[in-house]
Amino acid sequence: MNQKILNINLPQERSFEELKKFGLFTNFISEIETFLSNKDKFFLFKVSEDLIRNYLIQASYNSFLSSSLLIHLNDFKNFNMEFNSSFIFIDNITKENLNAKTEVFLFNAFNFCLDNKIKIIFSCSDFVKNLKINLPDLESRLNTIAPTEIKDPSEEEKIALITFELNQRGLKIGKRELNYIFNYHSRDLDSLLMLANQLDKVSLEQKKSITTNLIKEII
């Protein structure tokens, strides 16, 4: 079986209200809403799958746009510590994105927000102990936060999410077509969402509904 794995960017408009319909996200959303309303300063969640992690951090940020700042660690360049926000969202803390520069930034951001009573939400690909952080003071600070783990989605949850994304684009897909995708295409959500984007584009260009033949053209 020849499966394609593709990298994409997440839709920017997702929010808590949209994601509450998915059981996969219910507990996380409840916990993060509690965190944002209490006196705790730091929240860290661990999700191994990139798309789920990005979905959640983007939805969190979208729900508090007027008072928050979103920082993608994979796009890290130079940030000053003069945050004028009530909430800071720091995304993509992964082994690949951790280096001397980003670790110093995270350490300084942690201290700055602690001193200035600013809340931070960190999203990580793994537990802190497995990230191989080289800066001991950063690791010790992150270890003071009890992590919230989001389990990888089941196949049924992936089907529900990809169907939702297609519906958001005004597209309908049948059970037969979904089964074909899950049999002959990579099942990771990153590539599934890229496929949704491609189906949206091709069906619009060709003025066709989603069929098995149309899917075959793309995958």
N, C-alpha and C positions, 0 to 999 in steps of 0.2 A: 504494500500500500504506500503510495507516494503522498505524504502529508506535508503541507506547507506551513511554516511558522513565520508569521509576519509581525512587525512591530508597528504600533499605532499610538496616537494620542487619544486620550479619553474625551468624550463629549464634555464641554465645559459647563453645560447648563444644569446638570443633575443637582438635586437637592434632597434633604432628608425626607420631605413629604413624598417624593416620588419613590424613594428607596424603602420606605416603611412597609410597602406592600410585599416585600421579599423577606421571608422568614430568616434568610441568611444574615440580614443586616439588623433585625429587630433589637437584639440584645445590645449590640454595639451602639446603636443610635440612642437607646435608653441610657446607657452608661455615659456616653459623651454629653448628652443633654444634662444629666445629673452633674457631671464634672463642671460644665460651663456655668452652672447656677450655684455651685458651692464654693468653698474657700480654698480648695486644693489648687495648686499652681501648675502641676505637671501631669500630663496624661500620655501614656505610651501604648501604642497597640502594634501587635505583630501579625503580619499577614504575609505568607510566603508567595502568593501569586500577585504579580505586579498589578494586574488590572483591578482586582478587588481592592488592593491597598490604595491605588490612585482614585478609584471610585469613591471610597470613603473619605479620603482627605479632601477631594474636590467638593463633594457634597457638604462636608463640614464647613469648608471655606465659603461656599456659595450661600450657606444659611446665615452667615455673619459677615457679609461683605463690607458693610459700612464701618465695622470696627476691627477688622482683622487683616493680617498680612500672610500671604502664602509664599513659602520659599521652597523651591525644588533643589534638593542638594545635588542632584545630577547636573543642574545648570549653574552650580555655584561659581561665582566670579569673585566679587568683592562686596561685602555688606558692611555698612557701619552699624553701630549698636544704638543708634538713636531711633528706636522703634516708636512710632506714634500710634500704637494700636492697643486694643484690650486683649486680643488673642493673636498668637503667632502659630501658624501651622507649618511644620517642617517635614517635608516629604522625602521619601527615598533614602532613608538611612540604611545603606546596604554595604557589604564588604567592598564592592566595586567603587562606591562613592566616598569611602572613608580614606583619607590621607592626612598628612600633617596639617595642611591648610584647613580642610573641612573640620577636622577634629578640634583645632583651636577655635574655629568659629563657633562650633556647637558648645564648647566649654564656656566661651565668653557670652554666648546667647543665654545659656542656662543661668549664669551668674547675674547678667544684666536683668533678665526678667524676674529673677528671685528678688533682687534689690528694688525693682520698680513695680512689683506686684502685677506683673503681666503674665497671663496664662500661656503655656506652650502645650501644643499637641504634637507629639513625635510619631511618625509612622516608620516602622522598621520591617525588614524582610525576615528577620530572625530575632531570637532572644539576644539580649545584650552580651551575654557570656560567649555567644557563638560568632559575634561580629568581628572579633580579633582587633579590638580597639587598642592602639598603641599608647594613647595618652591616659595614664592611670587615673588622673583626677577626673577626666571626662567619664571614664567607665564607672568610677565610684559614684558619681552624681546620677548617672542614668540608672544605676542599680538601686537607687533609693526609690524608684518609681515601680510600683507593682504593675507588670504588663497585662494588658488585655489581649488575649489571643483570639483571632478570627479563624475558624477552621476553613479549609479549602471547600469550595462548593461541590455539591453532588452533581451528577449528570442532569438530574431533573431541575436543579436550581440554575444550571447553565442554560438549559433549554428555555426556562422561564425568562432569564435575563436577556438572551439573544432575541427571543420573541418580542420582549418589551422594546428593545432597541430598534427592531424593525418596525414595530407599530409606531414608535416615535417619529419615524421617517415616513409614515403613511403607507407602509408596506404590510401586506398580509402574507403569511406563509403557512402551508399545510403540514400535517403530520408526516406525510410521505417525504416532503422536501426536507423537513428537519431531520428525519431519520437518515436521509442520504448524506446530509452535511456531517452528521455525527459518525457516520460509517467511513467516509472518504476524505474528511478534512481534519486537521489538527483540532483537538478538543480544548486546547487552552483558550481562555477567554480573550486574551490579547488578539489572537489570530481570528477568533470568531467575530469579534467586533470589527476588525478590518474587513472581513467578508461581508458583514452587514453594510459597511460603507460602499464596498464595491457593488453589491447587489442594488443598492439605492441608486448609484450612478448609472449602471448599465440598464436597469429597468426603466429609468427615466429617459435615457438616450434612445433606447429601442422601443419605448412605449409598450413594454411587456410586463406581465405579472410574473411573480417568481415561480418558476417551474424547475423540474429536475434538469432539463436540457440547458436552461439558463445558468444554473449552478455549475453544470459540467463545463460550460464555456469559461468560467472564472477559475475553478480549482483544477 
